[in-house]
Amino acid sequence: MMDGEERPWGRWDTLYEAPGFKVKRLTVKPGQRLSYQTHARRSERWTVAQGEALVTLDGKDIRLPLGAMLEVPLGAAHRLGNPGKEVLVVVEVQLGDYLGEDDIKRLSDDYGRTGGR
């Protein structure tokens, strides 16, 4: 299974999906970041596969080097960013009873997007 979408910050691709979980590859361009957001029905686990990530989790900035993993609990405000000069690749595992792209509440966004998706 491979589907995905381009975004202003990079792209995401679904690698595998089954009831209760989804595995995605997030590719973030240098100097870009995703929305600061929450999810009502899923938690996420991020593993840095290439580059270094700068994560904001409930207002706290955390640097994740290559190979590091972080859990984003259900309902936590979070943002994934790429502070480096090379492409950031993160493997994301989503766990929950609903994994649709419309389970996003954007708190802030560099690209002027609000609401879901």
ABEGO torsion letter per residue (X at the ends): XBBEBBBAAEBBBBABBBBGBBBBBBBBBBGBBBBBBBBAABBBBBBBABEBBBBBBGGBBBBBBBGBBBBBBBGBBBBBBBABABBBBBBBBBBEABABAABBBBABBAAGBBEBX
